[in-house]
Amino acid sequence: MQALENRGLGPGDSVLDAGCGTGRYAAALAATGFRVTGVDFSPELTAVAEARGSGARFEVGDLREWQPAEPFDAAVCRGVLNDLIADEDRAAAVAGLCRALRPGGMLVVDVRDWEASVARYRDRAVFERVVETPRGRLEFRSETVLARSAHTLLIHERIRMGGKEEGFDFAMRCWTVAELEAALRAAGFRAVEIPAADLQPARADRIVAIALC
């Protein structure tokens, strides 16, 4: 939000929350006066976002194909691009973000940093936690495998409670600074700013970029 305000955007300006999930960021933006539209691929998550009653609008859509009725002044995209594994899907989503903006519109994008993720999970691949709840003991275990050639994290999660266990397996493809800048420029963004590592957010495994369409 600060990045938008630093570049003269404020109440009344239109902002796209691309991959809005449950609408937490959209709600925060709407609370400061932005006109916010959230788009997400999941109807279930979009329904949760709408139920917040934040004043933002929400649509179900695929960022690779979705087109707004009118272009936005700005867009925020937090973490979503990590979920796209294939090169063509990543390129299509980034192009869709540029297509959604007016000329001169600004994108703030947050992705997971591959090099920092390697450093984080190389020696600490397993995370376990046990929590006592009113329904009994909840045990959580997550193991992250590094697929180095593809810059991908293969994540295996297990949740056990009351003798029952559920598993969730998924992949996240990370980015390098060079990959992110190249993708943004190939999509048509004419100016790309990626602050140095010491100016990035507190989460050291993230890269934040600001780009103008």
N, C-alpha and C positions, 0 to 999 in steps of 0.2 A: 504494500500500500504506500509506503514511504517513497518507493521508486516512482510511482505515478505522480505523487504530489510534488516531488522534486523537479519534475518536468512540466509543471504547470497544469496538470489535470486535477479536477476537483468535482464538487457537487454538480450534478446535471450531466456530466460527461458519461458516455456509454462504455461499459466494460464487459467483455466476455470472460466468464470463468470456464475455461476449456477443460473438460474432464472434471466437472464440479463435484462428483461423488455425492456426499450427503449434504452439501451446500454450506459447510462451515465458513469457507472463505468468501463465498458469495454473500452470506449474511453479514459478515464483517464489512465488506465493501459497501453493501446497501445501507448499512447503519451510518456511514459517513456521507451519504448523499449521492453516491454514484448510481446511475441507472444500469442495473446488472442483469445479464442473462447468463444462466448456467446451462451448459450442455454436457450430457453424459450418455455413454453407450448403454448404461443399465437402467431399465425402467424402474427397478426396485429402489435403487439409490436416488433416482430423480424424485420418486414419490416421497421418500424421506426428506429430501431437500425442500420440496413444496410444503410439507407439513410443518416446517419451521415457521412459516408465516413471516418471513423476513422482508417481504416486499420485492424481492428479486423474482424474475421470471425464469422458468426452467423448461427445457426441451430435451427429448430423447433424440440423440443423433450420434453419428459416427464422424469423428473429426476428419477422417480421410475424405469424406464426401459431403459433409454438411455445409450448407451455404446460408448465411443470414439474409433476412429480408432487406436489411440496411447494414452497411459496414460500421464497425465499432471504432471508437477513439483509441481503445486499448484492449489488450487481452492478457490474461494471466493463465499460465499452464504449469501446474505444480506436480511433478512426479509422473505425470501421465505417460510421457514419451518413453519411460523405462519399460512400460508394459508391451511395447511394440518390438517384436523380435526381428522380423524380416526387414531388409534394407528398403524394399519398396513401400512397406507400410510406414516406416519412419519418415521417408521422404514425402509420402502423400499427406501425412498428418501435419508436418511442418509447412508444406505448401498450403494446406487448408487454413492454417493459422494466419498466414500472410493474406490469403484470399478474404478472410473475414474482417480485415482492417481497412480503413480508409487510407489513402495516400498520406504518409507521414505518421500513421498510427503506430503505437508502440506495443511491443510484446515483452512481457517479463516471463521467462521460462526457467524452471528449476528441474534439474536432472541429477541422477546419481553418478558420481565420479568413479570411473573404473579403477584408477590407480589408488585412490583412497580406500575403495572397497576391498581391493586386494590386501592392502596393509591392515585393514580392520579384520578380515575374516581368515587370513592366512594362518594365523596362530590361535584364533578364537572362533572356530567354525561352529561350535555348539553352544547354544544358550539354553539354560534350563531354569525353571522357576516353579515353586510350589506355593499355592495360596490357599489358606483356609477360608471357606465361604459358608454362609448359612446352609447351603445345600451339600456341604461336604468338601473334601480336599480336591482342589483343581491342580493338575500337573500339566505344565506346558514344556515342550521341548522343540527347539528349532535347530536344524543343521543346514548350513550353507556350503554348497560345493561350488568351487570356482571353475567355470568352463573358460579357460584362458583364451583359447583361439577365437572364441566368439564374444569375448567381453561380457559374459553372461553369468548371473548368479542363479544356481539351481537350489531352490529352497524347499526343504521338507519339514513340515510342521506337524506335531502331534499334540492333541489335547485329550487328557484322560480325566474322567470324573465319574464317580459312582460306579466304577467297574466298566464303564463304556469308554471307548476311544474313537476319536475322529482324526482323520488325516487330511492335510491340505498340501499339495505339491504344486509349485508354480515356478516360473522363470522370470527374471528381470534382466534386461540387457542394458548395461551401463554405457556411459559415454566418456570420451576424452574431450578435453577442451578443443582440440583440433577437429574432431568429428562434429562437435556441436556447431562450431563456427562455420565449417564447410556446409553443413546441412542448412543452416539459416541462410547463407548467401546463395546457395543453389535454389532455394525456394523463392528468392526474390527480395529478401531483406537487404536493404542498401547500406545499412550501418549496423554494426554488431559490436557491442561492448561487453567484455567478460572481465570483471575486476580480478586483480591478482589474488592469489590464495589467501593472503592475510587480510583481504577486504571482503572475503566471502562470508556467508552466514556462519553462525556458531557450529552448525552441523558440518563437520569437516569432510563428510562424504558427499557433499552436494556441490554442484556447479550452478551458479545463477548467471544468466545472460540477459541483457537488454538489447532489443533490436528494433529498428525502425523500418517500416515497410515502404 
